[in-house]
Amino acid sequence: MIAALRRFLTTSVAVAVVLLSVIGTVVLVSAPRPAEAATGGSAATVSGQGPFKGLKVTVSQTEDLVNQVIKISWKGAAPTVSDTTYAADYLQIMQCWGDGADGPDPDQCQFGGSSALGAGAGSQAAGAYTNTRQLTYGSLKDPAQQLPPASGTGISYVPFRSVSGDRITKGNWNEFYDVNTTNEVPYARTGPDGTGEVYFEAQTGLEAPGLGCGEVPEGDSGATAGRKCWLVVVPRGDSEVDGTSYTAQASGMLQSSPLSASNWQHRLVVPLGFEPMGSFCPIGSAERSTLGNEMVAEAVTRWQPTLCQSANKTIYGYAQVTDDTARAKLISGQPGLVFLGRPATGDQVPSGKRPVYAPVALSGLTIGFFIESQSGFSAPDAVRARDGVRLTSLNLTPRLVAKLLTESYQDGNSRFAKSTEGNPFNLARDPEFLKHNPGYQDLDFGGALGDVLVPEALSDSAWQLWNWVKSDPAAREFLSGTPDNQGSYGNSAFAGMKVNPNYRAMELPRAEFPKSDPYCQQFTDHPDSPLCIQDKHPYATDLHAAARSAARGDTLARSTWDATTIPPATRRIRRRPPASGPSSPSPTPRPRRATAW
């Protein structure tokens, strides 16, 4: 089994697969960064009022934020109505900007982006306007709402007012955010015991330019904090804006937006403090160039403000490069200070050169995941009752990691590919995985959980992970081509899964994650645009991007054919927002089951 070190890194749980003792600097701080690792005692709890006076919401970290995940938990709420939909009694969560002491106005909030998926994330799992900025609901009227001027269609929206002063009235999403970038949680479920939790992505001005969180006024080089923002939680009960019950609506669900005045008055607000973004160093000061791998990029960025404000006012620049480039630069002596995962070998160091190594930080290789429970058709009632609940454990052996990294599951490749024919669809269908993860029995994840989001670039981190896989006899046996139910380390009860032959006996360890299966799915209506592995299971640009995508439940898959674009092309699957509720089992890929290394 995997090592016991566990870090809350990207979403609900990140599992460290091996603890490394390394030369140089390897700080596995992926974006989003762990909240629990650095709360600094800044957790905050706020209480509801009026009909929600029993509600208490706790935010795990409210200060020194960067682009990271924070935990939001609550108790004292009414259980969400319905197992598979959001009819009533749920929370709606968003991030906003605002300079007022009492919190933001509705037009300062990033919300409505998920409406591109339709009501209830495209599955009619909630009322038609509940994830929108829309204020007109047919015959349903909000007596407290002073509607802004209606557009030519007669539909009114809460405008979005950006931190830079732009006022956008055209609808639910705009140039500042969309379905793939918004961090809103349109539906957060409360369990039968009145409690619930979600993991929320705090966004800086880089990820949410319309909010500007963490930005520093121009010319304020000595800033110790960036622009603050707000977390807003709007609890939804069982009554509509006009006081009628949700059961009186034609759909049997609440219909109105949380930005509507009668709903907004019950909001809970929590101020969020961000670390300053931008340049903090005196202009004209001496600069010391450094470079290195991705692992240390965030650490150096957070050291820079203090370093350049110290007595000698030295600016330490940093350029992110691959480990191989860092080694080459180390040997060349320029810039002379680099960060890398493994030292240069003796044959790489020129005669007369002697690099000096110093450990800077301890790190661990981590697999982060975001998985919500989804029952199969024949699941018992107890399993169905957990639909939509985030799963917080994932036990992986080196052998299982080898299966994920070699496109050996059908859903990590294609269900039409001959190379993986006869293998399980994904982890949840693999008897070996279920042996170590009995809690996944009776679950169905459609076309997901078949692979891991990985970066394309060469890295020492990839080398270390492969070296860990290689060190395990059971993993080596699988990679050699021995089926699960044969060999010294097989189990006769397993299904006989075999390694994808395109990876059999490949040389290990290696510094990259190959995608070696050449299969491309052909289509009769667009024969010149097949669906290949790089579309269905693309690389992330780097580890930070992979972690962020996993935290958002975004697999990055491009597998939806769009004949309306010019030229027609395969486009990305729109990610589903966190806690947006379960959907019926299907053989098509579904986000919200993202796993990143």
Protein Blocks (a to p, Z undefined) as FASTA:
>chain_A
ZZfbdcdfklmbccdfbdcddehjdddddddddfklmnnopaccdddehjllmpccddfb
fghiacdddddddehiacdehjkbcfbhpadddddddfbfnbpcfklccehjlmmnoghh
hnopacfklmccbfbehjaccfkbccddddfkopacdddddfkopacfkbmbdfkbcfkl
pccdfbacddfkopacdddddddfklmmmnopoiacehiambcbdcddddddddddfbdf
kopafklpmnopafbdfkbmklmmmpccdddddddedjfbdehiacddddddfklmmmmm
mmmmmmmmmmnopacddddddfklmmmmmmnopaoiacdfbdcdfklpcghiacddddfb
dcdddddddddddddfklcfklmmmgoiacfbdcddfklmmmmmnopafklmcfkbmklg
oiafblmlmmklmmmmmmlgoiaehjghkbccddfbdcfklmmmmmmmmmpmklmmmmno
pafkgcjkbcfkbgoiacdfklgopacddfbdcdfbfbdcddfklmmlccdfklmmccdf
blmlmmmmmmnopghiacbdcfkbccddddddddddehibpadddfbdcehiaccZZ
